[in-house]
Amino acid sequence: MKLIGRNLKPLGFKSSGLFEDATSLCLHRRESPLGVEFADGMHGRLGIFRLSPSQKRAFKKGKLSLVPPGCCAPMRKPSEILENAEILFEGEPKSKKHLERIFADANI
């Protein structure tokens, strides 16, 4: 399963980018009980940022930027930048069910 917008949107992932539905160059994210899960199509990785309640609030207000390893944050505008993501899986998941299982195992 390719990590592109049209495959990830039905699972609740959001992204920003002009061609997010068709290209793997975008970073997709969704909130989870423990923080923010992400699918990095460019590097073929799934991961999670485990956030404290105060970090979750800052992220929702746009004051916290989450940057997975290997990605850059050219704007460096938010007051805080977090780069300590936990990588859960590398490669392409076999299916949507496989992707959900990877994140479910991390949220236990």
Biotite code that builds the C-alpha atoms (Angstrom):
import biotite.structure as struc

atoms = struc.array([
    struc.Atom([0.000, 0.000, 0.000], chain_id="A", res_id=1, res_name="MET", atom_name="CA", element="C"),
    struc.Atom([1.499, 3.323, -1.050], chain_id="A", res_id=2, res_name="LYS", atom_name="CA", element="C"),
    struc.Atom([1.652, 6.031, 1.622], chain_id="A", res_id=3, res_name="LEU", atom_name="CA", element="C"),
    struc.Atom([-0.257, 8.632, -0.381], chain_id="A", res_id=4, res_name="ILE", atom_name="CA", element="C"),
    struc.Atom([-3.230, 10.831, 0.436], chain_id="A", res_id=5, res_name="GLY", atom_name="CA", element="C"),
    struc.Atom([-5.939, 8.896, -1.362], chain_id="A", res_id=6, res_name="ARG", atom_name="CA", element="C"),
    struc.Atom([-5.011, 5.749, 0.602], chain_id="A", res_id=7, res_name="ASN", atom_name="CA", element="C"),
    struc.Atom([-4.566, 7.504, 3.958], chain_id="A", res_id=8, res_name="LEU", atom_name="CA", element="C"),
    struc.Atom([-7.446, 10.021, 4.028], chain_id="A", res_id=9, res_name="LYS", atom_name="CA", element="C"),
    struc.Atom([-10.087, 7.311, 4.661], chain_id="A", res_id=10, res_name="PRO", atom_name="CA", element="C"),
    struc.Atom([-8.059, 6.340, 7.745], chain_id="A", res_id=11, res_name="LEU", atom_name="CA", element="C"),
    struc.Atom([-8.239, 9.866, 9.180], chain_id="A", res_id=12, res_name="GLY", atom_name="CA", element="C"),
    struc.Atom([-4.848, 11.173, 8.061], chain_id="A", res_id=13, res_name="PHE", atom_name="CA", element="C"),
    struc.Atom([-4.429, 14.807, 7.039], chain_id="A", res_id=14, res_name="LYS", atom_name="CA", element="C"),
    struc.Atom([-1.654, 16.362, 5.044], chain_id="A", res_id=15, res_name="SER", atom_name="CA", element="C"),
    struc.Atom([-0.713, 19.510, 3.282], chain_id="A", res_id=16, res_name="SER", atom_name="CA", element="C"),
    struc.Atom([0.671, 19.683, -0.186], chain_id="A", res_id=17, res_name="GLY", atom_name="CA", element="C"),
    struc.Atom([-0.437, 20.342, -3.703], chain_id="A", res_id=18, res_name="LEU", atom_name="CA", element="C"),
    struc.Atom([-0.276, 16.721, -4.894], chain_id="A", res_id=19, res_name="PHE", atom_name="CA", element="C"),
    struc.Atom([-0.831, 14.875, -1.611], chain_id="A", res_id=20, res_name="GLU", atom_name="CA", element="C"),
    struc.Atom([-3.386, 12.472, -3.115], chain_id="A", res_id=21, res_name="ASP", atom_name="CA", element="C"),
    struc.Atom([-1.055, 11.117, -5.782], chain_id="A", res_id=22, res_name="ALA", atom_name="CA", element="C"),
    struc.Atom([2.525, 11.520, -4.569], chain_id="A", res_id=23, res_name="THR", atom_name="CA", element="C"),
    struc.Atom([4.499, 10.021, -1.727], chain_id="A", res_id=24, res_name="SER", atom_name="CA", element="C"),
    struc.Atom([6.388, 13.275, -1.121], chain_id="A", res_id=25, res_name="LEU", atom_name="CA", element="C"),
    struc.Atom([3.972, 14.437, 1.588], chain_id="A", res_id=26, res_name="CYS", atom_name="CA", element="C"),
    struc.Atom([3.915, 13.822, 5.311], chain_id="A", res_id=27, res_name="LEU", atom_name="CA", element="C"),
    struc.Atom([0.518, 12.652, 6.588], chain_id="A", res_id=28, res_name="HIS", atom_name="CA", element="C"),
    struc.Atom([-0.597, 12.884, 10.217], chain_id="A", res_id=29, res_name="ARG", atom_name="CA", element="C"),
    struc.Atom([-3.482, 12.105, 12.521], chain_id="A", res_id=30, res_name="ARG", atom_name="CA", element="C"),
    struc.Atom([-4.052, 12.512, 16.223], chain_id="A", res_id=31, res_name="GLU", atom_name="CA", element="C"),
    struc.Atom([-4.122, 9.496, 18.508], chain_id="A", res_id=32, res_name="SER", atom_name="CA", element="C"),
    struc.Atom([-4.669, 9.059, 22.247], chain_id="A", res_id=33, res_name="PRO", atom_name="CA", element="C"),
    struc.Atom([-0.905, 9.152, 22.841], chain_id="A", res_id=34, res_name="LEU", atom_name="CA", element="C"),
    struc.Atom([0.033, 11.950, 20.464], chain_id="A", res_id=35, res_name="GLY", atom_name="CA", element="C"),
    struc.Atom([0.335, 12.294, 16.701], chain_id="A", res_id=36, res_name="VAL", atom_name="CA", element="C"),
    struc.Atom([0.827, 9.389, 14.303], chain_id="A", res_id=37, res_name="GLU", atom_name="CA", element="C"),
    struc.Atom([2.475, 10.025, 10.959], chain_id="A", res_id=38, res_name="PHE", atom_name="CA", element="C"),
    struc.Atom([3.043, 8.345, 7.618], chain_id="A", res_id=39, res_name="ALA", atom_name="CA", element="C"),
    struc.Atom([6.132, 9.614, 5.807], chain_id="A", res_id=40, res_name="ASP", atom_name="CA", element="C"),
    struc.Atom([5.738, 8.533, 2.196], chain_id="A", res_id=41, res_name="GLY", atom_name="CA", element="C"),
    struc.Atom([9.049, 9.995, 1.086], chain_id="A", res_id=42, res_name="MET", atom_name="CA", element="C"),
    struc.Atom([11.080, 7.833, 3.478], chain_id="A", res_id=43, res_name="HIS", atom_name="CA", element="C"),
    struc.Atom([8.565, 4.958, 3.732], chain_id="A", res_id=44, res_name="GLY", atom_name="CA", element="C"),
    struc.Atom([8.090, 5.150, 7.496], chain_id="A", res_id=45, res_name="ARG", atom_name="CA", element="C"),
    struc.Atom([5.264, 5.044, 9.991], chain_id="A", res_id=46, res_name="LEU", atom_name="CA", element="C"),
    struc.Atom([5.798, 6.564, 13.399], chain_id="A", res_id=47, res_name="GLY", atom_name="CA", element="C"),
    struc.Atom([4.388, 8.393, 16.384], chain_id="A", res_id=48, res_name="ILE", atom_name="CA", element="C"),
    struc.Atom([5.167, 11.479, 18.399], chain_id="A", res_id=49, res_name="PHE", atom_name="CA", element="C"),
    struc.Atom([4.188, 10.759, 21.990], chain_id="A", res_id=50, res_name="ARG", atom_name="CA", element="C"),
    struc.Atom([3.005, 14.096, 23.370], chain_id="A", res_id=51, res_name="LEU", atom_name="CA", element="C"),
    struc.Atom([2.287, 15.360, 26.849], chain_id="A", res_id=52, res_name="SER", atom_name="CA", element="C"),
    struc.Atom([-1.049, 17.165, 27.370], chain_id="A", res_id=53, res_name="PRO", atom_name="CA", element="C"),
    struc.Atom([0.688, 20.558, 27.181], chain_id="A", res_id=54, res_name="SER", atom_name="CA", element="C"),
    struc.Atom([2.464, 19.550, 23.956], chain_id="A", res_id=55, res_name="GLN", atom_name="CA", element="C"),
    struc.Atom([-0.878, 18.434, 22.454], chain_id="A", res_id=56, res_name="LYS", atom_name="CA", element="C"),
    struc.Atom([-2.356, 21.853, 23.230], chain_id="A", res_id=57, res_name="ARG", atom_name="CA", element="C"),
    struc.Atom([0.658, 23.631, 21.715], chain_id="A", res_id=58, res_name="ALA", atom_name="CA", element="C"),
    struc.Atom([0.432, 21.452, 18.568], chain_id="A", res_id=59, res_name="PHE", atom_name="CA", element="C"),
    struc.Atom([-3.272, 22.250, 18.121], chain_id="A", res_id=60, res_name="LYS", atom_name="CA", element="C"),
    struc.Atom([-2.510, 25.983, 18.454], chain_id="A", res_id=61, res_name="LYS", atom_name="CA", element="C"),
    struc.Atom([0.273, 25.767, 15.849], chain_id="A", res_id=62, res_name="GLY", atom_name="CA", element="C"),
    struc.Atom([3.026, 26.507, 18.363], chain_id="A", res_id=63, res_name="LYS", atom_name="CA", element="C"),
    struc.Atom([4.649, 23.072, 18.165], chain_id="A", res_id=64, res_name="LEU", atom_name="CA", element="C"),
    struc.Atom([6.161, 21.659, 15.013], chain_id="A", res_id=65, res_name="SER", atom_name="CA", element="C"),
    struc.Atom([6.640, 17.886, 14.685], chain_id="A", res_id=66, res_name="LEU", atom_name="CA", element="C"),
    struc.Atom([9.545, 16.929, 12.442], chain_id="A", res_id=67, res_name="VAL", atom_name="CA", element="C"),
    struc.Atom([10.268, 13.207, 11.883], chain_id="A", res_id=68, res_name="PRO", atom_name="CA", element="C"),
    struc.Atom([13.903, 12.086, 11.565], chain_id="A", res_id=69, res_name="PRO", atom_name="CA", element="C"),
    struc.Atom([15.268, 12.696, 8.076], chain_id="A", res_id=70, res_name="GLY", atom_name="CA", element="C"),
    struc.Atom([12.821, 15.529, 7.345], chain_id="A", res_id=71, res_name="CYS", atom_name="CA", element="C"),
    struc.Atom([13.609, 19.211, 7.559], chain_id="A", res_id=72, res_name="CYS", atom_name="CA", element="C"),
    struc.Atom([11.753, 22.150, 9.097], chain_id="A", res_id=73, res_name="ALA", atom_name="CA", element="C"),
    struc.Atom([12.689, 25.047, 6.822], chain_id="A", res_id=74, res_name="PRO", atom_name="CA", element="C"),
    struc.Atom([10.354, 27.574, 8.436], chain_id="A", res_id=75, res_name="MET", atom_name="CA", element="C"),
    struc.Atom([11.492, 27.040, 12.037], chain_id="A", res_id=76, res_name="ARG", atom_name="CA", element="C"),
    struc.Atom([8.633, 29.356, 12.979], chain_id="A", res_id=77, res_name="LYS", atom_name="CA", element="C"),
    struc.Atom([6.830, 27.559, 15.831], chain_id="A", res_id=78, res_name="PRO", atom_name="CA", element="C"),
    struc.Atom([8.118, 28.274, 19.306], chain_id="A", res_id=79, res_name="SER", atom_name="CA", element="C"),
    struc.Atom([9.019, 24.623, 19.811], chain_id="A", res_id=80, res_name="GLU", atom_name="CA", element="C"),
    struc.Atom([10.172, 21.917, 17.423], chain_id="A", res_id=81, res_name="ILE", atom_name="CA", element="C"),
    struc.Atom([9.995, 18.250, 18.358], chain_id="A", res_id=82, res_name="LEU", atom_name="CA", element="C"),
    struc.Atom([12.189, 15.802, 16.447], chain_id="A", res_id=83, res_name="GLU", atom_name="CA", element="C"),
    struc.Atom([12.030, 12.757, 18.740], chain_id="A", res_id=84, res_name="ASN", atom_name="CA", element="C"),
    struc.Atom([9.581, 10.599, 16.834], chain_id="A", res_id=85, res_name="ALA", atom_name="CA", element="C"),
    struc.Atom([9.406, 6.888, 17.442], chain_id="A", res_id=86, res_name="GLU", atom_name="CA", element="C"),
    struc.Atom([9.655, 4.995, 14.141], chain_id="A", res_id=87, res_name="ILE", atom_name="CA", element="C"),
    struc.Atom([7.271, 2.020, 14.228], chain_id="A", res_id=88, res_name="LEU", atom_name="CA", element="C"),
    struc.Atom([7.690, 0.570, 10.740], chain_id="A", res_id=89, res_name="PHE", atom_name="CA", element="C"),
    struc.Atom([9.829, 1.102, 7.647], chain_id="A", res_id=90, res_name="GLU", atom_name="CA", element="C"),
    struc.Atom([8.676, 0.132, 4.178], chain_id="A", res_id=91, res_name="GLY", atom_name="CA", element="C"),
    struc.Atom([5.231, -0.051, 2.621], chain_id="A", res_id=92, res_name="GLU", atom_name="CA", element="C"),
    struc.Atom([2.493, -1.651, 4.714], chain_id="A", res_id=93, res_name="PRO", atom_name="CA", element="C"),
    struc.Atom([0.755, -4.551, 2.958], chain_id="A", res_id=94, res_name="LYS", atom_name="CA", element="C"),
    struc.Atom([-2.723, -3.107, 3.418], chain_id="A", res_id=95, res_name="SER", atom_name="CA", element="C"),
    struc.Atom([-4.790, -0.591, 5.367], chain_id="A", res_id=96, res_name="LYS", atom_name="CA", element="C"),
    struc.Atom([-5.442, -3.299, 7.944], chain_id="A", res_id=97, res_name="LYS", atom_name="CA", element="C"),
    struc.Atom([-1.685, -3.870, 8.345], chain_id="A", res_id=98, res_name="HIS", atom_name="CA", element="C"),
    struc.Atom([-1.126, -0.115, 8.788], chain_id="A", res_id=99, res_name="LEU", atom_name="CA", element="C"),
    struc.Atom([-3.842, 0.089, 11.456], chain_id="A", res_id=100, res_name="GLU", atom_name="CA", element="C"),
    struc.Atom([-2.343, -2.919, 13.265], chain_id="A", res_id=101, res_name="ARG", atom_name="CA", element="C"),
    struc.Atom([1.083, -1.226, 13.414], chain_id="A", res_id=102, res_name="ILE", atom_name="CA", element="C"),
    struc.Atom([-0.413, 1.863, 15.083], chain_id="A", res_id=103, res_name="PHE", atom_name="CA", element="C"),
    struc.Atom([-2.708, -0.181, 17.333], chain_id="A", res_id=104, res_name="ALA", atom_name="CA", element="C"),
    struc.Atom([0.277, -2.124, 18.668], chain_id="A", res_id=105, res_name="ASP", atom_name="CA", element="C"),
    struc.Atom([2.091, 1.147, 19.459], chain_id="A", res_id=106, res_name="ALA", atom_name="CA", element="C"),
    struc.Atom([-0.898, 2.600, 21.322], chain_id="A", res_id=107, res_name="ASN", atom_name="CA", element="C"),
    struc.Atom([-1.251, -0.275, 23.777], chain_id="A", res_id=108, res_name="ILE", atom_name="CA", element="C"),
])
